[in-house]
Amino acid sequence: MRLILPLALAGLVSTALQAQTHPTHPEHPTLKASPTRPPVKKATKPSAKPAAMAQPSATEAPTGAEPEALDPDRLAVAPLVLVGEARCEHGKTVDVKPHPSLAGRFVLTHGKEAYTLTPQPTNTGVVRLENPRAGIVWLQVPIKSMLMDAKRGQRMADSCLHAEQVAEVEAMKAPKTP
């Protein structure tokens, strides 16, 4: 009996050591599972976009807005934003309106998508509205505007003209009198 107990104990230790040195792998059924290590799971491919990244439709209220209060620099940009519809290349349109409940912010609608944009101060005089979460940037200069997808680095709508920008372009074309 004295001999059986140490042999049985040695067998248990040997089995435990083998289990620890051979990780469980789903493609190798001969490898034993370790009692201290959970089995290896295969990585799963993520399905569609998470709901938090999906953009709201034009009929829904835009989401992902920043905190309520804007600093004075951002609020100073808001009066410079041209609101209303701008006609763009390829028959596209962009509509910019003041946000109904967030002071100083705007709702930009392009196609079926609506975004809440926040003014960003610039040193160049360009009016810049952006939604960093969606990666959308609206740039406005005196003679045109454009909508950018900053995440992809692509223009979504270019050569957009608001009524005031059309007037500015026409004034530039008019002959100058001495």
C-alpha positions in Angstrom: 0.0 0.0 0.0 2.9 2.3 0.7 4.1 1.9 -2.9 0.7 2.5 -4.5 0.1 5.9 -3.0 3.3 7.5 -4.3 2.8 6.0 -7.7 -0.8 7.3 -7.9 0.4 10.7 -6.8 3.1 10.7 -9.4 0.6 9.8 -12.1 -1.7 12.7 -11.1 1.3 15.2 -11.1 2.4 13.9 -14.5 -1.1 14.3 -16.0 -1.4 17.8 -14.6 2.0 18.8 -16.0 1.1 17.4 -19.4 -2.2 19.4 -19.4 -0.3 22.6 -18.6 2.3 22.2 -21.3 -0.2 21.5 -24.1 -2.7 24.3 -24.6 -6.2 23.4 -25.8 -6.6 24.0 -29.5 -9.8 23.4 -31.4 -8.0 22.0 -34.4 -6.0 19.5 -32.3 -8.4 17.2 -30.4 -5.6 15.1 -29.1 -4.3 18.0 -26.9 -5.8 18.0 -23.4 -7.6 20.9 -21.8 -5.8 22.6 -19.0 -7.8 23.0 -15.8 -6.2 26.4 -15.2 -6.6 27.8 -18.7 -9.9 28.2 -20.6 -10.2 26.7 -24.0 -9.1 28.9 -27.0 -12.0 30.5 -28.8 -11.8 31.3 -32.5 -12.1 35.1 -33.3 -15.4 36.0 -34.7 -15.8 38.6 -37.4 -17.8 41.7 -36.3 -21.1 41.9 -38.0 -22.5 45.2 -39.3 -21.7 48.7 -38.0 -22.4 49.2 -34.3 -25.5 51.2 -33.7 -23.6 54.0 -32.1 -21.7 54.7 -35.4 -24.8 54.5 -37.7 -26.0 57.9 -38.9 -29.5 59.0 -38.3 -31.9 59.5 -41.2 -33.1 62.9 -42.2 -36.4 62.3 -40.4 -34.7 61.5 -37.1 -33.1 64.0 -34.7 -29.3 64.0 -35.3 -27.3 62.4 -32.4 -23.8 62.5 -31.1 -23.9 66.1 -30.1 -21.2 67.6 -28.0 -21.8 69.1 -24.5 -24.4 71.9 -24.4 -22.2 75.0 -23.9 -19.8 76.3 -26.5 -16.8 78.5 -25.8 -16.9 82.1 -27.1 -14.6 81.3 -30.0 -16.9 78.7 -31.4 -20.0 80.9 -30.7 -18.3 83.7 -32.7 -18.2 81.5 -35.8 -22.0 80.7 -35.7 -23.2 84.0 -37.2 -20.9 83.5 -40.2 -22.6 80.2 -41.3 -24.8 80.5 -44.3 -28.0 78.7 -43.6 -30.4 77.2 -46.1 -29.9 75.0 -49.2 -26.7 75.0 -51.2 -26.7 73.4 -54.7 -23.6 71.3 -55.4 -22.0 69.6 -58.4 -23.7 66.5 -59.8 -27.1 67.6 -58.7 -26.4 67.2 -55.0 -27.8 69.5 -52.3 -26.8 70.3 -48.8 -29.1 72.0 -46.3 -27.7 73.7 -43.3 -30.1 74.9 -40.5 -29.6 76.0 -36.9 -30.0 73.2 -34.5 -33.4 73.4 -32.8 -32.2 72.9 -29.3 -28.4 73.3 -29.2 -27.3 77.0 -29.4 -24.5 77.6 -31.8 -24.8 74.2 -33.5 -26.2 73.3 -36.9 -28.0 70.4 -38.6 -26.6 69.5 -42.0 -28.7 67.3 -44.2 -27.1 65.6 -47.2 -29.2 63.0 -49.0 -31.0 61.0 -46.4 -28.3 61.7 -43.7 -28.5 64.4 -41.1 -25.6 65.5 -38.9 -25.2 67.8 -35.9 -22.2 70.1 -36.6 -20.2 72.3 -34.3 -18.4 75.5 -35.4 -14.6 75.4 -35.2 -12.6 78.6 -35.2 -9.9 78.9 -37.9 -7.1 81.4 -38.5 -7.8 81.6 -42.2 -11.3 82.9 -42.2 -12.8 79.7 -43.5 -16.0 78.8 -41.8 -15.6 75.2 -40.5 -18.4 73.0 -39.1 -17.6 69.5 -38.0 -18.8 66.4 -36.3 -15.7 64.5 -35.3 -17.6 61.3 -34.3 -19.1 61.0 -37.8 -16.0 62.4 -39.5 -18.0 65.1 -41.4 -16.6 68.5 -42.1 -18.4 71.4 -43.8 -16.1 74.1 -45.2 -17.4 77.4 -46.3 -15.5 80.2 -48.1 -17.0 83.3 -49.8 -17.3 81.7 -53.3 -18.1 78.0 -52.5 -18.6 75.3 -49.8 -17.8 71.6 -49.7 -18.7 68.6 -47.6 -15.9 66.3 -46.6 -15.7 62.8 -45.2 -12.6 63.3 -43.0 -12.4 59.6 -42.1 -12.0 58.6 -45.7 -10.4 61.8 -46.9 -13.0 62.3 -49.7 -15.3 65.0 -50.8 -18.9 64.1 -50.4 -20.2 67.2 -52.1 -18.1 69.9 -53.9 -18.7 73.3 -55.4 -21.8 73.9 -53.2 -23.2 77.4 -53.7 -25.6 79.1 -51.3 -27.6 82.1 -52.7 -25.1 84.5 -51.1 -22.2 82.7 -52.6 -23.8 82.9 -56.0 -24.1 86.6 -55.6 -20.4 86.8 -54.6 -19.3 84.9 -57.7 -21.4 87.1 -59.9 -19.9 90.2 -58.3 -16.4 88.9 -59.1 -17.4 88.3 -62.7 -18.7 91.8 -63.2 -16.3 94.3 -64.9 -14.7 96.7 -62.5 -15.2 100.4 -63.2 -12.4 102.9 -62.7 
